[in-house]
Amino acid sequence: MVHLLRLAVFSAFVLLALATQYPRQPWRRRRQRVIYFILFFLAVSLEVGLSRR
């Protein structure tokens, strides 16, 4: 079960990173996706730090 959760978090990380790379989108949408990516990264890092793993 833990492995599936880790796979889901990693998959979300990769998908958010890829979503920031669409060059034909308006800059506001790209900026919004980059902000989501950064917030997701910070939330996952905080969770890993709090759980000490």
PQR file with spaces between the fields and no chain letter, atoms N, CA, C, O and H, PARSE charges and radii, in Angstrom:
ATOM       1  N    MET     1       0.817   -1.193    0.000 -0.4000 1.5000
ATOM       2  CA   MET     1       0.000    0.000    0.000 -0.0000 2.0000
ATOM       3  C    MET     1       0.864    1.261    0.000  0.5500 1.7000
ATOM       4  O    MET     1       0.563    2.225   -0.704 -0.5500 1.4000
ATOM       5  N    VAL     2       1.930    1.249    0.787 -0.4000 1.5000
ATOM       6  CA   VAL     2       2.821    2.405    0.853 -0.0000 2.0000
ATOM       7  C    VAL     2       3.502    2.627   -0.487  0.5500 1.7000
ATOM       8  O    VAL     2       3.741    3.766   -0.889 -0.5500 1.4000
ATOM       9  H    VAL     2       2.174    0.465    1.359  0.4000 1.0000
ATOM      10  N    HIS     3       3.818    1.528   -1.182 -0.4000 1.5000
ATOM      11  CA   HIS     3       4.485    1.651   -2.476 -0.0000 2.0000
ATOM      12  C    HIS     3       3.578    2.322   -3.505  0.5500 1.7000
ATOM      13  O    HIS     3       4.043    3.100   -4.337 -0.5500 1.4000
ATOM      14  H    HIS     3       3.624    0.603   -0.855  0.4000 1.0000
ATOM      15  N    LEU     4       2.288    2.017   -3.444 -0.4000 1.5000
ATOM      16  CA   LEU     4       1.346    2.658   -4.370 -0.0000 2.0000
ATOM      17  C    LEU     4       1.220    4.148   -4.084  0.5500 1.7000
ATOM      18  O    LEU     4       1.099    4.954   -5.007 -0.5500 1.4000
ATOM      19  H    LEU     4       1.910    1.385   -2.768  0.4000 1.0000
ATOM      20  N    LEU     5       1.248    4.513   -2.814 -0.4000 1.5000
ATOM      21  CA   LEU     5       1.184    5.930   -2.449 -0.0000 2.0000
ATOM      22  C    LEU     5       2.429    6.658   -2.943  0.5500 1.7000
ATOM      23  O    LEU     5       2.332    7.763   -3.475 -0.5500 1.4000
ATOM      24  H    LEU     5       1.347    3.859   -2.064  0.4000 1.0000
ATOM      25  N    ARG     6       3.594    6.044   -2.770 -0.4000 1.5000
ATOM      26  CA   ARG     6       4.831    6.658   -3.254 -0.0000 2.0000
ATOM      27  C    ARG     6       4.834    6.780   -4.773  0.5500 1.7000
ATOM      28  O    ARG     6       5.307    7.775   -5.322 -0.5500 1.4000
ATOM      29  H    ARG     6       3.673    5.146   -2.337  0.4000 1.0000
ATOM      30  N    LEU     7       4.303    5.760   -5.450 -0.4000 1.5000
ATOM      31  CA   LEU     7       4.209    5.810   -6.904 -0.0000 2.0000
ATOM      32  C    LEU     7       3.259    6.922   -7.346  0.5500 1.7000
ATOM      33  O    LEU     7       3.531    7.611   -8.330 -0.5500 1.4000
ATOM      34  H    LEU     7       3.919    4.951   -5.005  0.4000 1.0000
ATOM      35  N    ALA     8       2.160    7.101   -6.636 -0.4000 1.5000
ATOM      36  CA   ALA     8       1.201    8.158   -6.969 -0.0000 2.0000
ATOM      37  C    ALA     8       1.819    9.541   -6.779  0.5500 1.7000
ATOM      38  O    ALA     8       1.613   10.429   -7.606 -0.5500 1.4000
ATOM      39  H    ALA     8       1.939    6.541   -5.837  0.4000 1.0000
ATOM      40  N    VAL     9       2.568    9.729   -5.706 -0.4000 1.5000
ATOM      41  CA   VAL     9       3.216   11.021   -5.460 -0.0000 2.0000
ATOM      42  C    VAL     9       4.267   11.294   -6.527  0.5500 1.7000
ATOM      43  O    VAL     9       4.358   12.409   -7.041 -0.5500 1.4000
ATOM      44  H    VAL     9       2.735    9.008   -5.034  0.4000 1.0000
ATOM      45  N    PHE    10       5.057   10.285   -6.861 -0.4000 1.5000
ATOM      46  CA   PHE    10       6.074   10.465   -7.900 -0.0000 2.0000
ATOM      47  C    PHE    10       5.429   10.752   -9.255  0.5500 1.7000
ATOM      48  O    PHE    10       5.907   11.607  -10.001 -0.5500 1.4000
ATOM      49  H    PHE    10       4.983    9.379   -6.443  0.4000 1.0000
ATOM      50  N    SER    11       4.348   10.043   -9.574 -0.4000 1.5000
ATOM      51  CA   SER    11       3.649   10.275  -10.842 -0.0000 2.0000
ATOM      52  C    SER    11       3.078   11.682  -10.909  0.5500 1.7000
ATOM      53  O    SER    11       3.152   12.333  -11.951 -0.5500 1.4000
ATOM      54  H    SER    11       3.960    9.348   -8.968  0.4000 1.0000
ATOM      55  N    ALA    12       2.510   12.156   -9.810 -0.4000 1.5000
ATOM      56  CA   ALA    12       1.985   13.521   -9.779 -0.0000 2.0000
ATOM      57  C    ALA    12       3.108   14.529   -9.967  0.5500 1.7000
ATOM      58  O    ALA    12       2.931   15.531  -10.660 -0.5500 1.4000
ATOM      59  H    ALA    12       2.450   11.628   -8.963  0.4000 1.0000
ATOM      60  N    PHE    13       4.253   14.277   -9.363 -0.4000 1.5000
ATOM      61  CA   PHE    13       5.418   15.147   -9.516 -0.0000 2.0000
ATOM      62  C    PHE    13       5.848   15.232  -10.979  0.5500 1.7000
ATOM      63  O    PHE    13       6.089   16.323  -11.495 -0.5500 1.4000
ATOM      64  H    PHE    13       4.397   13.463   -8.800  0.4000 1.0000
ATOM      65  N    VAL    14       5.944   14.091  -11.641 -0.4000 1.5000
ATOM      66  CA   VAL    14       6.359   14.069  -13.043 -0.0000 2.0000
ATOM      67  C    VAL    14       5.319   14.743  -13.933  0.5500 1.7000
ATOM      68  O    VAL    14       5.678   15.501  -14.834 -0.5500 1.4000
ATOM      69  H    VAL    14       5.749   13.204  -11.222  0.4000 1.0000
ATOM      70  N    LEU    15       4.047   14.479  -13.694 -0.4000 1.5000
ATOM      71  CA   LEU    15       2.999   15.086  -14.518 -0.0000 2.0000
ATOM      72  C    LEU    15       2.938   16.600  -14.344  0.5500 1.7000
ATOM      73  O    LEU    15       2.737   17.329  -15.316 -0.5500 1.4000
ATOM      74  H    LEU    15       3.756   13.863  -12.962  0.4000 1.0000
ATOM      75  N    LEU    16       3.107   17.070  -13.132 -0.4000 1.5000
ATOM      76  CA   LEU    16       3.130   18.519  -12.916 -0.0000 2.0000
ATOM      77  C    LEU    16       4.349   19.153  -13.576  0.5500 1.7000
ATOM      78  O    LEU    16       4.261   20.253  -14.119 -0.5500 1.4000
ATOM      79  H    LEU    16       3.271   16.478  -12.343  0.4000 1.0000
ATOM      80  N    ALA    17       5.476   18.465  -13.529 -0.4000 1.5000
ATOM      81  CA   ALA    17       6.668   18.991  -14.184 -0.0000 2.0000
ATOM      82  C    ALA    17       6.468   19.059  -15.696  0.5500 1.7000
ATOM      83  O    ALA    17       6.871   20.034  -16.330 -0.5500 1.4000
ATOM      84  H    ALA    17       5.547   17.571  -13.087  0.4000 1.0000
ATOM      85  N    LEU    18       5.858   18.044  -16.269 -0.4000 1.5000
ATOM      86  CA   LEU    18       5.601   18.057  -17.707 -0.0000 2.0000
ATOM      87  C    LEU    18       4.556   19.100  -18.091  0.5500 1.7000
ATOM      88  O    LEU    18       4.623   19.675  -19.178 -0.5500 1.4000
ATOM      89  H    LEU    18       5.531   17.251  -15.754  0.4000 1.0000
ATOM      90  N    ALA    19       3.607   19.343  -17.220 -0.4000 1.5000
ATOM      91  CA   ALA    19       2.554   20.324  -17.506 -0.0000 2.0000
ATOM      92  C    ALA    19       3.103   21.742  -17.581  0.5500 1.7000
ATOM      93  O    ALA    19       2.475   22.611  -18.185 -0.5500 1.4000
ATOM      94  H    ALA    19       3.553   18.876  -16.338  0.4000 1.0000
ATOM      95  N    THR    20       4.246   21.988  -16.986 -0.4000 1.5000
ATOM      96  CA   THR    20       4.828   23.334  -17.044 -0.0000 2.0000
ATOM      97  C    THR    20       5.580   23.577  -18.339  0.5500 1.7000
ATOM      98  O    THR    20       6.036   24.694  -18.582 -0.5500 1.4000
ATOM      99  H    THR    20       4.756   21.282  -16.495  0.4000 1.0000
ATOM     100  N    GLN    21       5.722   22.555  -19.179 -0.4000 1.5000
ATOM     101  CA   GLN    21       6.566   22.670  -20.368 -0.0000 2.0000
ATOM     102  C    GLN    21       5.817   22.912  -21.670  0.5500 1.7000
ATOM     103  O    GLN    21       6.427   22.859  -22.738 -0.5500 1.4000
ATOM     104  H    GLN    21       5.351   21.647  -18.982  0.4000 1.0000
ATOM     105  N    TYR    22       4.524   23.176  -21.617 -0.4000 1.5000
ATOM     106  CA   TYR    22       3.774   23.441  -22.844 -0.0000 2.0000
ATOM     107  C    TYR    22       4.084   24.842  -23.344  0.5500 1.7000
ATOM     108  O    TYR    22       3.687   25.812  -22.698 -0.5500 1.4000
ATOM     109  H    TYR    22       4.029   23.219  -20.750  0.4000 1.0000
ATOM     110  N    PRO    23       4.771   24.988  -24.462 -0.5600 1.5000
ATOM     111  CA   PRO    23       5.194   26.319  -24.918  0.2800 2.0000
ATOM     112  C    PRO    23       4.075   27.142  -25.553  0.5500 1.7000
ATOM     113  O    PRO    23       4.191   28.365  -25.616 -0.5500 1.4000
ATOM     114  N    ARG    24       3.014   26.523  -26.017 -0.4000 1.5000
ATOM     115  CA   ARG    24       1.971   27.275  -26.724 -0.0000 2.0000
ATOM     116  C    ARG    24       0.903   27.833  -25.808  0.5500 1.7000
ATOM     117  O    ARG    24      -0.066   28.423  -26.285 -0.5500 1.4000
ATOM     118  H    ARG    24       2.920   25.529  -25.965  0.4000 1.0000
ATOM     119  N    GLN    25       1.049   27.667  -24.538 -0.4000 1.5000
ATOM     120  CA   GLN    25       0.052   28.168  -23.615 -0.0000 2.0000
ATOM     121  C    GLN    25       0.393   29.598  -23.213  0.5500 1.7000
ATOM     122  O    GLN    25       1.557   29.995  -23.243 -0.5500 1.4000
ATOM     123  H    GLN    25       1.837   27.188  -24.150  0.4000 1.0000
ATOM     124  N    PRO    26      -0.621   30.367  -22.838 -0.5600 1.5000
ATOM     125  CA   PRO    26      -0.356   31.735  -22.382  0.2800 2.0000
ATOM     126  C    PRO    26       0.544   31.731  -21.148  0.5500 1.7000
ATOM     127  O    PRO    26       0.558   30.774  -20.374 -0.5500 1.4000
ATOM     128  N    TRP    27       1.290   32.813  -20.983 -0.4000 1.5000
ATOM     129  CA   TRP    27       2.262   32.865  -19.891 -0.0000 2.0000
ATOM     130  C    TRP    27       1.586   32.790  -18.533  0.5500 1.7000
ATOM     131  O    TRP    27       2.181   32.284  -17.581 -0.5500 1.4000
ATOM     132  H    TRP    27       1.279   33.591  -21.612  0.4000 1.0000
ATOM     133  N    ARG    28       0.356   33.283  -18.419 -0.4000 1.5000
ATOM     134  CA   ARG    28      -0.330   33.227  -17.123 -0.0000 2.0000
ATOM     135  C    ARG    28      -0.646   31.782  -16.722  0.5500 1.7000
ATOM     136  O    ARG    28      -0.512   31.413  -15.556 -0.5500 1.4000
ATOM     137  H    ARG    28      -0.127   33.694  -19.192  0.4000 1.0000
ATOM     138  N    ARG    29      -1.059   30.984  -17.682 -0.4000 1.5000
ATOM     139  CA   ARG    29      -1.354   29.584  -17.384 -0.0000 2.0000
ATOM     140  C    ARG    29      -0.079   28.827  -17.046  0.5500 1.7000
ATOM     141  O    ARG    29      -0.071   27.997  -16.137 -0.5500 1.4000
ATOM     142  H    ARG    29      -1.168   31.285  -18.629  0.4000 1.0000
ATOM     143  N    ARG    30       1.000   29.107  -17.774 -0.4000 1.5000
ATOM     144  CA   ARG    30       2.279   28.448  -17.482 -0.0000 2.0000
ATOM     145  C    ARG    30       2.773   28.855  -16.099  0.5500 1.7000
ATOM     146  O    ARG    30       3.261   28.014  -15.343 -0.5500 1.4000
ATOM     147  H    ARG    30       0.993   29.781  -18.513  0.4000 1.0000
ATOM     148  N    ARG    31       2.651   30.135  -15.761 -0.4000 1.5000
ATOM     149  CA   ARG    31       3.089   30.602  -14.447 -0.0000 2.0000
ATOM     150  C    ARG    31       2.266   29.937  -13.341  0.5500 1.7000
ATOM     151  O    ARG    31       2.809   29.554  -12.305 -0.5500 1.4000
ATOM     152  H    ARG    31       2.254   30.818  -16.374  0.4000 1.0000
ATOM     153  N    GLN    32       0.964   29.802  -13.563 -0.4000 1.5000
ATOM     154  CA   GLN    32       0.100   29.155  -12.581 -0.0000 2.0000
ATOM     155  C    GLN    32       0.518   27.691  -12.380  0.5500 1.7000
ATOM     156  O    GLN    32       0.543   27.207  -11.249 -0.5500 1.4000
ATOM     157  H    GLN    32       0.523   30.113  -14.405  0.4000 1.0000
ATOM     158  N    ARG    33       0.840   27.001  -13.447 -0.4000 1.5000
ATOM     159  CA   ARG    33       1.264   25.607  -13.324 -0.0000 2.0000
ATOM     160  C    ARG    33       2.623   25.484  -12.644  0.5500 1.7000
ATOM     161  O    ARG    33       2.864   24.531  -11.904 -0.5500 1.4000
ATOM     162  H    ARG    33       0.820   27.395  -14.366  0.4000 1.0000
ATOM     163  N    VAL    34       3.495   26.429  -12.888 -0.4000 1.5000
ATOM     164  CA   VAL    34       4.788   26.419  -12.196 -0.0000 2.0000
ATOM     165  C    VAL    34       4.585   26.644  -10.701  0.5500 1.7000
ATOM     166  O    VAL    34       5.253   26.011   -9.884 -0.5500 1.4000
ATOM     167  H    VAL    34       3.299   27.204  -13.490  0.4000 1.0000
ATOM     168  N    ILE    35       3.676   27.532  -10.340 -0.4000 1.5000
ATOM     169  CA   ILE    35       3.384   27.767   -8.930 -0.0000 2.0000
ATOM     170  C    ILE    35       2.817   26.504   -8.287  0.5500 1.7000
ATOM     171  O    ILE    35       3.199   26.152   -7.171 -0.5500 1.4000
ATOM     172  H    ILE    35       3.133   28.047  -11.004  0.4000 1.0000
ATOM     173  N    TYR    36       1.907   25.819   -8.985 -0.4000 1.5000
ATOM     174  CA   TYR    36       1.375   24.559   -8.456 -0.0000 2.0000
ATOM     175  C    TYR    36       2.483   23.528   -8.269  0.5500 1.7000
ATOM     176  O    TYR    36       2.507   22.805   -7.273 -0.5500 1.4000
ATOM     177  H    TYR    36       1.597   26.105   -9.892  0.4000 1.0000
ATOM     178  N    PHE    37       3.393   23.467   -9.228 -0.4000 1.5000
ATOM     179  CA   PHE    37       4.507   22.528   -9.137 -0.0000 2.0000
ATOM     180  C    PHE    37       5.378   22.836   -7.927  0.5500 1.7000
ATOM     181  O    PHE    37       5.766   21.926   -7.195 -0.5500 1.4000
ATOM     182  H    PHE    37       3.373   24.054  -10.037  0.4000 1.0000
ATOM     183  N    ILE    38       5.682   24.089   -7.715 -0.4000 1.5000
ATOM     184  CA   ILE    38       6.517   24.481   -6.572 -0.0000 2.0000
ATOM     185  C    ILE    38       5.797   24.185   -5.257  0.5500 1.7000
ATOM     186  O    ILE    38       6.413   23.681   -4.319 -0.5500 1.4000
ATOM     187  H    ILE    38       5.366   24.828   -8.310  0.4000 1.0000
ATOM     188  N    LEU    39       4.512   24.489   -5.179 -0.4000 1.5000
ATOM     189  CA   LEU    39       3.754   24.206   -3.958 -0.0000 2.0000
ATOM     190  C    LEU    39       3.675   22.712   -3.678  0.5500 1.7000
ATOM     191  O    LEU    39       3.782   22.285   -2.529 -0.5500 1.4000
ATOM     192  H    LEU    39       4.011   24.898   -5.941  0.4000 1.0000
ATOM     193  N    PHE    40       3.489   21.920   -4.724 -0.4000 1.5000
ATOM     194  CA   PHE    40       3.455   20.467   -4.546 -0.0000 2.0000
ATOM     195  C    PHE    40       4.800   19.964   -4.043  0.5500 1.7000
ATOM     196  O    PHE    40       4.861   19.135   -3.135 -0.5500 1.4000
ATOM     197  H    PHE    40       3.403   22.267   -5.658  0.4000 1.0000
ATOM     198  N    PHE    41       5.874   20.468   -4.634 -0.4000 1.5000
ATOM     199  CA   PHE    41       7.214   20.064   -4.210 -0.0000 2.0000
ATOM     200  C    PHE    41       7.459   20.434   -2.746  0.5500 1.7000
ATOM     201  O    PHE    41       8.001   19.631   -1.987 -0.5500 1.4000
ATOM     202  H    PHE    41       5.824   21.141   -5.372  0.4000 1.0000
ATOM     203  N    LEU    42       7.069   21.629   -2.354 -0.4000 1.5000
ATOM     204  CA   LEU    42       7.251   22.049   -0.970 -0.0000 2.0000
ATOM     205  C    LEU    42       6.410   21.219   -0.002  0.5500 1.7000
ATOM     206  O    LEU    42       6.876   20.871    1.083 -0.5500 1.4000
ATOM     207  H    LEU    42       6.629   22.281   -2.971  0.4000 1.0000
ATOM     208  N    ALA    43       5.180   20.902   -0.386 -0.4000 1.5000
ATOM     209  CA   ALA    43       4.319   20.097    0.480 -0.0000 2.0000
ATOM     210  C    ALA    43       4.883   18.690    0.659  0.5500 1.7000
ATOM     211  O    ALA    43       4.882   18.159    1.770 -0.5500 1.4000
ATOM     212  H    ALA    43       4.802   21.185   -1.267  0.4000 1.0000
ATOM     213  N    VAL    44       5.357   18.093   -0.409 -0.4000 1.5000
ATOM     214  CA   VAL    44       5.936   16.750   -0.309 -0.0000 2.0000
ATOM     215  C    VAL    44       7.226   16.793    0.507  0.5500 1.7000
ATOM     216  O    VAL    44       7.463   15.908    1.328 -0.5500 1.4000
ATOM     217  H    VAL    44       5.357   18.525   -1.312  0.4000 1.0000
ATOM     218  N    SER    45       8.047   17.792    0.297 -0.4000 1.5000
ATOM     219  CA   SER    45       9.282   17.918    1.074 -0.0000 2.0000
ATOM     220  C    SER    45       8.988   18.115    2.556  0.5500 1.7000
ATOM     221  O    SER    45       9.673   17.550    3.409 -0.5500 1.4000
ATOM     222  H    SER    45       7.854   18.512   -0.370  0.4000 1.0000
ATOM     223  N    LEU    46       7.976   18.910    2.860 -0.4000 1.5000
ATOM     224  CA   LEU    46       7.599   19.122    4.256 -0.0000 2.0000
ATOM     225  C    LEU    46       7.110   17.822    4.886  0.5500 1.7000
ATOM     226  O    LEU    46       7.464   17.509    6.023 -0.5500 1.4000
ATOM     227  H    LEU    46       7.420   19.369    2.167  0.4000 1.0000
ATOM     228  N    GLU    47       6.306   17.076    4.160 -0.4000 1.5000
ATOM     229  CA   GLU    47       5.795   15.807    4.676 -0.0000 2.0000
ATOM     230  C    GLU    47       6.934   14.809    4.919  0.5500 1.7000
ATOM     231  O    GLU    47       6.946   14.111    5.933 -0.5500 1.4000
ATOM     232  H    GLU    47       6.018   17.331    3.237  0.4000 1.0000
ATOM     233  N    VAL    48       7.868   14.747    4.004 -0.4000 1.5000
ATOM     234  CA   VAL    48       9.007   13.843    4.180 -0.0000 2.0000
ATOM     235  C    VAL    48       9.843   14.295    5.384  0.5500 1.7000
ATOM     236  O    VAL    48      10.307   13.458    6.158 -0.5500 1.4000
ATOM     237  H    VAL    48       7.858   15.314    3.180  0.4000 1.0000
ATOM     238  N    GLY    49      10.033   15.571    5.546 -0.4000 1.5000
ATOM     239  CA   GLY    49      10.781   16.073    6.678 -0.0000 2.0000
ATOM     240  C    GLY    49      10.094   15.818    8.004  0.5500 1.7000
ATOM     241  O    GLY    49      10.747   15.480    8.991 -0.5500 1.4000
ATOM     242  H    GLY    49       9.656   16.251    4.918  0.4000 1.0000
ATOM     243  N    LEU    50       8.780   15.979    8.034 -0.4000 1.5000
ATOM     244  CA   LEU    50       8.031   15.748    9.277 -0.0000 2.0000
ATOM     245  C    LEU    50       7.965   14.264    9.638  0.5500 1.7000
ATOM     246  O    LEU    50       7.971   13.905   10.816 -0.5500 1.4000
ATOM     247  H    LEU    50       8.249   16.254    7.232  0.4000 1.0000
ATOM     248  N    SER    51       7.903   13.408    8.624 -0.4000 1.5000
ATOM     249  CA   SER    51       7.840   11.975    8.916 -0.0000 2.0000
ATOM     250  C    SER    51       9.234   11.377    9.125  0.5500 1.7000
ATOM     251  O    SER    51       9.359   10.220    9.527 -0.5500 1.4000
ATOM     252  H    SER    51       7.899   13.699    7.668  0.4000 1.0000
ATOM     253  N    ARG    52      10.268   12.152    8.856 -0.4000 1.5000
ATOM     254  CA   ARG    52      11.666   11.743    9.051 -0.0000 2.0000
ATOM     255  C    ARG    52      12.035   10.506    8.237  0.5500 1.7000
ATOM     256  O    ARG    52      12.649    9.573    8.753 -0.5500 1.4000
ATOM     257  H    ARG    52      10.166   13.092    8.530  0.4000 1.0000
ATOM     258  N    ARG    53      11.656   10.508    6.970 -0.4000 1.5000
ATOM     259  CA   ARG    53      12.020    9.398    6.083 -0.0000 2.0000
ATOM     260  C    ARG    53      12.862    9.902    4.964  0.5500 1.7000
ATOM     261  O    ARG    53      13.275    9.124    4.104 -0.5500 1.4000
ATOM     262  H    ARG    53      11.157   11.266    6.550  0.4000 1.0000
